[in-house]
């Protein structure tokens, strides 16, 4: 029996594979964290999405909260605000 032959007992392969497995595990964890961090807000995720002023105006007009005249005036006002902000 040879005393220097650790490859046959399985420990030699284990010493080679363990660092490879740790590197692979670390890579998977980093990939998962980056994927979660870059994901845009999902409408079903429970986080409320912020409506734009135009979307709010459209919704209020569609629901009947404001009439056509108020809608038109507010739309013109929003357009002028958008021009001044740029």
ZIURGI-V833135 format. One record per residue. N is the residue number from 1. RES is the residue in one letter. SS is DSSP state (@ for helix, = for strand, . for the rest). PSI is psi in whole degrees, 0 to 359 (NA if undefined). Layout:
n: {N	N}
res: {RES	RES}
ss: {SS	SS}
psi: {PSI	PSI}
This chain:
n: {1	2	3	4	5	6	7	8	9	10	11	12	13	14	15	16	17	18	19	20	21	22	23	24	25	26	27	28	29	30	31	32	33	34	35	36	37	38	39	40	41	42	43	44	45	46	47	48	49	50	51	52	53	54	55	56	57	58	59	60	61	62	63	64	65	66	67	68	69	70	71	72	73	74	75	76	77	78	79	80	81	82	83	84	85	86}
res: {X	X	X	X	X	X	X	X	X	X	X	X	X	X	X	X	X	X	X	X	X	X	X	X	X	X	X	X	X	X	X	X	X	X	X	X	X	X	X	X	X	X	X	X	X	X	X	X	X	X	X	X	X	X	X	X	X	X	X	X	X	X	X	X	X	X	X	X	X	X	X	X	X	X	X	X	X	X	X	X	X	X	X	X	X	X}
ss: {.	.	.	.	.	.	@	@	@	.	@	@	@	@	@	@	@	@	@	@	@	@	@	@	@	@	@	@	@	@	@	@	@	@	@	@	@	@	.	.	.	.	@	@	@	.	.	.	.	.	.	.	@	@	@	@	@	@	@	@	@	@	@	.	.	.	.	@	@	@	@	@	@	@	@	@	@	@	@	@	@	@	@	@	@	.}
psi: {135	134	338	1	81	342	326	333	349	339	327	315	324	323	332	319	330	312	323	318	320	319	317	317	317	318	319	319	315	316	316	318	316	322	318	320	328	351	130	161	125	131	331	7	354	347	123	135	138	128	145	160	322	321	321	314	313	317	317	321	317	327	353	8	327	154	180	322	314	321	313	315	316	323	318	317	315	319	320	326	321	321	319	333	342	NA}
